[in-house]
Amino acid sequence: MHDVIVVGGGPPGCLTAALLARQGLDVQLFEEHHAIGEPVDCTGIVGVEAFKALAVPSGIKLGEIRSVTFVSPANLEVRFSPPSPLACVIDRSAFDRVIAQRARAAGVSFHLGARVRGLAVREDGVEVVVADGGKGRAAKDSGHRRLKAAMVILAGGPHYQFQQKLGMGRPKDFLRTAQAEARVRALDETRILLGSRVAPQSFAWVVPFEKGGKKLARIGVTTKGSGRPYLRVILKQLHADGHIDSPDLPIRSWLIPISPLPRTYSDRVLAVGDAAGQVKPTTGGGIYYGLICAEAASKVAAAAFSRSNFSAAFLARYEREWRKKLGAELRMGSFFRHMAEQLDDREIDELVRVVQSDGILSAGQSKFRFDWHMEIIRFALRHPMLGRVFRKKLSGKLRAGPEILE
């Protein structure tokens, strides 16, 4: 019997696996795709604070986001340009491979093209059924292996079959993302597009960077429904404006959970990253939060081995640990997103006009941190003119708690 089976080879799974292997545990990691870092379902933006904390090679960084222009439905623009960089644009595939290589160096055994298709918690361990061949028909036609481990870490992204089976539930709220990548001309600054025509209840983006001497951009949309039709509108406009050669680009789509699982633990099992819904509700970004939670998961799992106690009652300290770090941020972000989703185009234009005319950007600059949004949200809600627009959206179903208003 193995000590730990990790389901999913993304950064949260690989980091959890590496930290546990460094404790001398036998860790087996199963990834359904045949290569780490493929396919890429991410815009690949990491805050500067997070990039430094992760200590990854500088070559993974493709560029820096030094300013952002927000574009309202009426094409009003406001530019945010702080004195230091906001975030880094990274090569996400290379980033994943670096984290995976650290796990291999720590002694983690990788099984690629191996999909976990069954999981059953027993009194003496967790039985896992693995189909070699990855996803699709090949996996169905392949042989199945049965393995056993003392613990399982679920880190396989936004898939919740096992979590629901184990009574952990599933996230209540999701975004659907569509993104394309293209060579671009005369696009040197990140742009955030707002309004019902381009991204109802959410936002769209154009993030330029350079790779191999080529000027490229990741162009995407998040919405509650399918983002593809809205992305097509944006691509057509960029083509008409001469920024891209063709609007007919390959598009990738994926699901982002923007609320956590009701419970991220059960007997012998922990969920981490997107598999636990540990994602910023404001932007849908999950890299840094997933890694923070991976550290918490490895700490609690190691303690479970040292005490030979894998009960849900003991593993509940994992949820307390990560919520102590992220819980207030997630609640604030969720509160703000629910308000922002109710804004109509006229109100978004009004907000942008206020920001244009009132010197708010310079006043709020010190409150902004790329991965931590609580302070800037509080600043916006307390501001007399901005807060007035948002407070219109408060109702009996959406009340501000003391921690938000204080």
C-alpha positions in Angstrom: 0.0 0.0 0.0 1.2 3.5 -0.9 1.2 6.4 1.6 -0.4 9.0 -0.7 -2.0 9.1 -4.1 -2.4 12.5 -5.7 -5.0 12.9 -8.4 -3.9 15.6 -10.8 -0.5 17.0 -12.0 -1.2 20.7 -12.0 0.8 23.0 -9.6 -1.3 22.4 -6.5 -1.1 18.6 -6.9 2.6 18.7 -7.7 3.4 21.0 -4.8 1.4 18.9 -2.3 3.1 15.8 -3.6 6.6 17.3 -3.4 6.1 18.5 0.2 4.8 15.1 1.4 7.6 13.2 -0.4 10.1 15.4 1.4 8.7 14.0 4.6 9.8 10.6 3.5 6.3 9.4 2.3 5.7 7.2 -0.7 3.8 9.5 -3.0 2.2 8.4 -6.4 0.8 11.1 -8.7 -1.7 10.3 -11.5 -2.3 12.8 -14.3 -4.8 12.0 -17.1 -2.9 13.9 -19.8 0.2 12.5 -21.3 2.4 15.6 -20.6 2.6 17.9 -17.7 1.5 21.5 -18.5 -0.7 20.4 -21.5 -3.2 21.6 -22.4 -3.1 25.1 -21.1 -6.3 26.2 -19.5 -5.1 29.5 -18.0 -4.3 33.1 -18.9 -0.9 32.7 -17.2 -0.9 35.8 -15.0 0.8 35.7 -11.6 1.1 38.6 -9.2 4.6 39.9 -8.6 4.4 39.0 -4.9 3.5 35.4 -5.8 6.1 35.1 -8.6 8.9 36.1 -6.1 7.6 33.7 -3.4 7.5 30.8 -5.8 11.2 31.3 -6.8 10.8 29.9 -10.3 13.3 30.6 -13.0 13.1 34.1 -14.5 13.0 32.6 -18.0 9.4 31.5 -17.3 8.4 35.1 -17.3 7.2 36.3 -20.7 6.5 39.9 -19.6 5.2 42.2 -16.9 1.9 43.9 -16.6 2.8 47.5 -15.7 -0.5 49.1 -16.5 -4.1 48.2 -17.3 -6.7 50.1 -19.3 -10.3 49.5 -18.4 -12.8 50.0 -21.2 -16.5 50.6 -20.4 -19.5 49.7 -22.6 -19.5 53.3 -24.0 -15.8 53.0 -24.7 -14.8 55.2 -21.9 -11.3 54.4 -20.7 -9.5 54.6 -17.4 -5.8 53.7 -17.1 -4.3 52.2 -13.9 -0.5 52.6 -13.9 1.2 52.1 -10.5 4.9 52.8 -10.0 5.8 49.1 -9.8 4.6 46.1 -12.0 1.3 44.6 -11.2 1.8 41.1 -12.3 3.9 38.8 -14.5 2.8 37.0 -17.7 4.2 33.5 -17.5 4.8 30.5 -19.8 2.2 28.4 -18.0 3.3 25.1 -19.5 6.9 25.7 -18.4 5.8 26.8 -15.0 3.9 23.6 -14.5 6.9 21.6 -15.6 9.1 23.3 -13.1 6.8 22.5 -10.2 6.5 18.9 -11.4 10.3 18.6 -11.7 10.6 19.7 -8.1 8.2 16.9 -7.2 10.2 14.3 -9.1 13.4 15.5 -7.4 11.7 15.0 -4.1 10.9 11.4 -5.0 7.3 11.5 -6.3 6.5 8.8 -8.8 4.6 10.2 -11.8 2.0 8.2 -13.9 1.1 10.2 -17.0 -1.8 9.3 -19.3 -3.4 7.6 -16.3 -6.9 8.6 -15.3 -8.4 7.8 -11.9 -11.8 6.4 -12.6 -12.8 5.1 -9.2 -12.2 5.9 -5.6 -13.5 4.1 -2.4 -12.6 4.9 1.1 -12.2 1.9 3.3 -11.4 1.5 7.0 -7.8 0.7 6.3 -7.1 2.9 3.3 -8.4 4.3 0.0 -8.9 2.0 -3.0 -8.2 3.8 -6.4 -9.0 2.5 -9.8 -6.7 3.8 -12.6 -7.3 3.5 -16.3 -4.1 3.9 -18.4 -4.5 5.8 -21.7 -5.7 9.1 -20.3 -9.1 10.6 -21.3 -11.6 9.3 -23.9 -11.9 6.0 -25.7 -8.3 5.0 -25.1 -8.9 5.1 -21.3 -12.2 3.2 -21.6 -10.5 0.5 -23.7 -7.4 0.2 -21.6 -6.8 -2.1 -18.6 -7.6 -1.0 -15.1 -5.3 -1.0 -12.2 -6.3 -1.1 -8.6 -4.1 0.6 -6.0 -4.4 1.4 -2.4 -3.1 4.3 -0.3 -3.5 5.6 3.2 -4.6 9.0 1.8 -5.7 10.6 -1.4 -5.2 14.3 -2.5 -7.8 15.4 -5.1 -6.1 18.0 -7.2 -7.5 17.3 -10.7 -9.1 20.6 -11.5 -12.8 21.4 -11.8 -14.2 17.9 -11.7 -16.3 16.9 -8.7 -17.5 13.3 -9.1 -15.4 12.0 -6.2 -16.0 15.1 -4.0 -19.8 14.6 -4.3 -19.5 10.9 -3.6 -17.6 11.6 -0.4 -20.0 14.2 0.8 -17.8 17.2 0.1 -20.3 18.7 -2.4 -19.4 20.9 -5.3 -18.9 24.6 -5.8 -22.1 26.7 -6.1 -20.8 29.2 -8.6 -18.8 28.9 -11.8 -17.5 31.0 -14.7 -17.0 29.7 -18.2 -13.8 30.9 -20.0 -13.0 31.1 -23.7 -9.5 32.2 -24.8 -7.4 32.5 -27.9 -3.8 33.4 -28.5 -2.7 35.4 -31.5 0.2 37.5 -33.0 -0.7 41.1 -32.6 0.2 44.6 -33.8 0.1 47.9 -31.9 -1.2 46.2 -28.7 1.3 46.9 -26.0 -0.8 47.2 -22.9 -3.2 45.0 -21.0 -6.9 45.9 -21.6 -9.9 44.9 -19.6 -13.2 45.1 -21.5 -16.5 45.5 -19.6 -20.2 45.4 -20.6 -22.9 43.1 -21.8 -21.7 43.2 -25.4 -18.3 41.6 -24.6 -18.6 39.9 -21.2 -22.0 40.0 -19.5 -21.6 39.8 -15.6 -17.9 39.5 -15.9 -15.0 40.9 -18.0 -12.8 40.2 -21.1 -9.1 40.8 -21.5 -6.3 41.3 -24.0 -2.9 40.5 -22.4 0.1 41.2 -24.6 3.5 39.5 -24.2 6.5 38.4 -26.2 7.8 34.9 -26.9 10.5 33.9 -29.3 10.8 37.4 -30.6 7.1 37.5 -31.5 4.5 39.9 -30.2 1.5 37.9 -29.0 -1.6 38.3 -26.9 -3.9 36.1 -24.9 -7.4 37.3 -25.6 -10.2 35.9 -23.5 -13.7 36.2 -21.9 -15.3 34.9 -18.7 -19.1 34.7 -18.5 -21.7 32.7 -16.7 -22.7 31.1 -20.0 -20.6 30.2 -23.0 -17.9 32.7 -23.7 -17.2 31.7 -27.3 -19.8 34.0 -29.0 -18.5 37.0 -27.1 -14.9 36.1 -27.8 -15.7 35.9 -31.5 -17.1 39.5 -31.3 -13.9 40.7 -29.7 -11.7 38.9 -32.2 -13.7 40.4 -35.1 -13.2 43.9 -33.7 -9.5 43.4 -33.2 -9.2 42.2 -36.7 -11.2 45.2 -38.1 -8.9 47.5 -36.1 -5.8 45.8 -37.7 -4.5 44.3 -34.5 -4.7 40.6 -35.6 -4.5 39.0 -39.0 -7.6 36.8 -38.7 -10.5 36.5 -36.3 -10.7 32.8 -37.0 -8.4 31.5 -34.2 -8.5 28.2 -32.2 -10.4 28.8 -29.0 -10.0 26.9 -25.8 -12.7 26.8 -23.2 -12.7 25.7 -19.6 -14.7 25.9 -16.3 -13.6 28.0 -13.3 -15.1 27.4 -9.9 -15.5 30.8 -8.0 -16.8 29.4 -4.7 -15.2 26.7 -2.5 -16.5 23.3 -1.8 -18.9 23.2 1.2 -16.2 20.9 2.7 -12.7 20.2 1.4 -12.0 17.1 3.5 -13.4 13.7 4.3 -12.0 10.5 5.8 -8.6 10.0 4.3 -9.1 12.6 1.5 -8.3 16.2 1.0 -9.2 18.5 -2.0 -6.8 21.2 -3.2 -6.9 24.0 -5.8 -9.6 24.1 -8.4 -10.7 20.7 -7.2 -11.6 22.5 -3.9 -12.9 25.8 -5.5 -10.0 27.7 -4.0 -10.1 30.5 -6.6 -10.4 34.3 -6.4 -14.1 35.0 -7.0 -13.2 38.5 -8.4 -11.0 37.4 -11.3 -11.1 33.6 -11.4 -7.4 33.4 -10.8 -6.3 30.3 -8.9 -2.6 29.7 -9.2 -1.4 31.4 -6.1 -4.3 30.4 -3.9 -4.0 26.8 -5.0 -0.4 26.7 -4.0 -1.1 28.3 -0.6 -3.7 25.6 0.0 -1.3 22.9 -1.2 1.1 23.9 1.6 -1.8 23.7 4.1 -2.8 20.3 2.8 0.7 18.9 3.0 1.1 20.2 6.6 -2.1 18.5 7.8 -1.5 15.3 5.8 2.0 15.0 7.3 0.5 15.4 10.8 -2.1 12.8 10.0 0.7 10.3 9.2 2.6 11.2 12.3 -0.5 10.5 14.5 -1.8 7.6 12.3 -5.1 9.5 12.3 -6.8 9.9 8.9 -10.3 10.6 10.1 -12.4 13.5 8.8 -12.4 14.9 12.3 -8.6 15.2 12.3 -8.4 16.3 8.7 -10.9 19.1 9.3 -7.9 21.1 10.6 -6.9 21.5 6.9 -10.1 23.5 6.2 -9.5 25.6 9.2 -5.9 26.2 8.1 -6.6 27.4 4.6 -9.7 29.4 5.6 -7.7 31.2 8.1 -5.5 32.4 5.3 -8.0 32.9 2.5 -11.5 32.8 4.0 -12.0 36.5 4.5 -10.6 37.3 1.0 -13.0 34.7 -0.6 -16.0 36.0 1.2 -15.2 39.6 0.3 -14.5 38.7 -3.3 -17.7 36.8 -3.6 -19.7 39.6 -2.1 -18.2 42.1 -4.5 -18.6 39.9 -7.5 -22.3 39.3 -6.8 -22.8 43.1 -6.6 -20.7 43.7 -9.8 -22.7 41.0 -11.7 -25.8 43.1 -11.2 -24.4 46.3 -12.8 -25.9 47.2 -16.1 -23.9 49.0 -18.8 -25.1 52.4 -17.8 -23.9 51.9 -14.2 -20.5 50.5 -15.4 -20.1 53.7 -17.5 -21.0 55.7 -14.4 -18.4 54.0 -12.4 -15.7 54.7 -15.0 -16.7 58.3 -15.2 -16.3 58.6 -11.4 -12.9 57.1 -11.6 -11.9 59.3 -14.5 -12.8 62.5 -12.7 -12.2 62.0 -9.0 -8.6 61.1 -8.6 -9.6 57.8 -7.2 -6.8 55.8 -8.8 -4.1 57.7 -7.0 -6.0 57.5 -3.7 -6.6 53.8 -4.0 -3.3 52.8 -5.4 -1.8 51.9 -2.0 -4.8 49.6 -1.4 -4.3 47.4 -4.5 -2.5 44.1 -4.3 -2.9 41.7 -7.3 -3.7 38.6 -5.2 -5.4 40.2 -2.2 -8.5 42.3 -3.0 -10.1 42.9 0.3 -8.6 46.3 0.9 -9.3 47.7 -2.5 -12.9 46.5 -2.4 -13.4 48.1 1.0 -11.9 51.3 -0.4 -14.4 51.2 -3.3 -17.4 50.5 -1.2 -16.5 53.3 1.3 -15.9 55.9 -1.3 -18.9 58.2 -1.4 -19.4 58.2 -5.2 -18.3 54.6 -6.0 -20.0 53.2 -3.0 -23.3 54.9 -4.0 -23.4 53.0 -7.3 -22.6 49.6 -5.6 -25.0 50.1 -2.7 -27.9 50.3 -5.1 -27.3 46.6 -5.7 -27.7 45.6 -2.0 -30.9 43.8 -1.3 -32.3 41.4 1.3 -30.5 38.6 -0.5 -27.2 40.4 -0.5 -26.3 42.1 2.8 -22.9 43.4 3.7 -21.5 41.7 6.8 -19.6 43.6 9.5 -16.2 42.5 8.2 -17.0 44.2 4.8 -18.3 47.5 6.1 -16.0 48.0 9.0 
